[in-house]
Structure formats: C-alpha cells, structure tokens
Amino acid sequence: QVQLVESGGALVEAGGSLKLSCLASGSIASTNVRRWYRQAPGKQRESVAEITSGGSTTYADSVKGRFTISRDNAKNTIYLQMNSLKPEDTAVYYCRYCAGYECYQSYWGQGTQVTVSS
C-alpha cells in the first residue's frame, strides 16, 4: 500500500517562506504525476503545483513566481518551496501522487496546515 506524509506546515508572517515535504512509501513507481493541492476553509481544493516523472513543472497562476515544486527520487520525496507568502495562501496543503494526468489512480496525504498572518 502507498502512504504519503506531508510535513513542514507552520504559522508564518506574510512575506515569509516555508518548505513543505511529502515523503512517500509503498509501490509508487507507477505514479508519474505528482501534485500539491491546497484547501482553504469554505473553498474548493485546488491544484497549485505539478511535477512529472520527466521533471516538467506546472503552477497555478496564483503561485507562479513564488512557489517551486521539486523532487528527490532517492528519498521518495517531493517538496514545495513557498516564498513571499500571502494571507490568502493560508490553507491545508496536500500532496497527491497520480497515475496519469487525469489521476485515474491516485494517493493523497493527510495534509499539513499553513497559516500566513497579516
């Protein structure tokens, strides 16, 4: 079975930075798309960053230029470096490992809370 564990969430002041980690265990070789999502209270969950097995990255417009997704395959870990944080970035952040861009099979982490104060 696959398990994803996020870490790194914290309370941070606006303009600050955080780096989230997602450690994966289990049979994840078939998952070729990895994403970070976030969900703020009362809002829909949204994808903010994506990285493929080939290393291509994609970002939501709201985080372009501020967030960077990366991976360390040897550690079975993906990261989300978040800079210039804004209060609207406050959310629970989740990692998701997908088989295919449409995620016909996927695995979710439990989430880590990021709170950005004004």
C-alpha positions as CSV (number, residue, x, y, z in Angstrom):
1,Q,0.0,0.0,0.0
2,V,1.0,3.6,-0.6
3,Q,1.3,6.2,2.2
4,L,2.1,9.9,1.8
5,V,3.1,12.0,4.7
6,E,3.3,15.8,4.5
7,S,5.4,17.9,6.8
8,G,6.6,21.5,7.2
9,G,3.4,23.4,7.7
10,A,3.6,26.2,10.2
11,L,2.5,29.7,11.2
12,V,4.4,32.3,9.3
13,E,4.2,36.0,8.8
14,A,3.3,37.5,5.4
15,G,6.3,37.7,3.2
16,G,8.0,34.7,4.8
17,S,8.9,31.3,3.4
18,L,8.2,27.7,4.1
19,K,9.2,24.4,2.6
20,L,6.8,21.5,2.6
21,S,7.8,17.9,2.2
22,C,5.9,14.8,1.1
23,L,7.5,11.5,1.9
24,A,6.1,8.5,0.0
25,S,6.3,4.9,0.9
26,G,5.0,1.8,-0.9
27,S,4.6,1.0,-4.6
28,I,4.7,4.4,-6.2
29,A,6.6,3.6,-9.3
30,S,3.5,3.7,-11.5
31,T,2.7,7.2,-10.4
32,N,4.1,9.6,-13.0
33,V,2.5,12.9,-11.9
34,R,2.9,14.4,-8.5
35,R,0.9,17.4,-7.3
36,W,0.5,19.8,-4.4
37,Y,-3.0,20.9,-3.6
38,R,-4.4,23.3,-1.1
39,Q,-7.8,23.8,0.5
40,A,-8.8,26.9,2.4
41,P,-11.8,27.0,4.7
42,G,-15.0,27.3,2.7
43,K,-13.2,26.9,-0.6
44,Q,-12.7,24.1,-3.1
45,R,-9.5,22.2,-3.1
46,E,-7.2,23.4,-5.9
47,S,-4.0,22.2,-7.5
48,V,-1.1,24.6,-7.0
49,A,1.9,22.8,-8.5
50,E,2.7,19.7,-10.5
51,I,5.8,17.8,-11.5
52,T,6.0,14.9,-13.9
53,S,8.4,12.0,-13.9
54,G,10.3,13.8,-16.7
55,G,10.7,16.8,-14.5
56,S,8.2,19.2,-16.2
57,T,6.6,21.6,-13.8
58,T,3.3,23.5,-13.8
59,Y,1.9,26.1,-11.4
60,A,-1.4,27.8,-10.8
61,D,-1.3,31.4,-11.7
62,S,-1.8,32.4,-8.1
63,V,1.5,31.0,-7.1
64,K,3.7,31.4,-10.2
65,G,7.0,33.0,-9.3
66,R,6.6,32.3,-5.6
67,F,6.3,28.6,-5.3
68,T,8.6,25.9,-6.6
69,I,7.9,22.2,-6.7
70,S,10.8,19.8,-6.7
71,R,11.7,16.1,-6.1
72,D,14.3,13.9,-4.6
73,N,13.7,10.5,-6.1
74,A,16.4,8.9,-3.9
75,K,14.4,10.0,-0.8
76,N,11.0,9.3,-2.4
77,T,10.1,12.9,-1.5
78,I,8.6,15.9,-3.3
79,Y,8.9,19.4,-1.9
80,L,7.0,22.7,-2.2
81,Q,9.2,25.7,-1.6
82,M,6.9,28.7,-0.8
83,N,8.3,32.2,-0.8
84,S,6.7,35.6,-0.4
85,L,3.7,34.1,1.4
86,K,0.4,35.9,1.5
87,P,-2.5,35.5,3.9
88,E,-4.5,34.1,1.0
89,D,-2.0,31.2,0.9
90,T,-3.4,30.0,4.2
91,A,-4.8,26.5,3.7
92,V,-4.2,22.8,4.4
93,Y,-1.7,21.6,1.8
94,Y,-1.9,18.1,0.4
95,C,0.4,16.1,-1.8
96,R,-1.0,13.7,-4.4
97,Y,0.7,11.0,-6.4
98,C,-1.2,10.3,-9.7
99,A,-1.1,7.7,-12.4
100,G,-1.7,9.8,-15.5
101,Y,-2.6,13.4,-15.7
102,E,-6.3,12.6,-15.1
103,C,-5.3,10.7,-11.9
104,Y,-7.2,7.5,-12.7
105,Q,-5.4,6.2,-9.7
106,S,-4.0,8.4,-7.0
107,Y,-2.9,8.6,-3.4
108,W,-3.4,11.5,-1.0
109,G,-1.5,12.6,2.0
110,Q,-3.3,13.8,5.2
111,G,-2.3,17.4,4.8
112,T,-0.3,19.9,6.6
113,Q,-1.6,23.3,7.8
114,V,0.0,26.5,6.5
115,T,-1.2,29.7,8.2
116,V,0.1,33.1,7.0
117,S,-0.6,36.0,9.3
118,S,-1.0,39.6,8.2
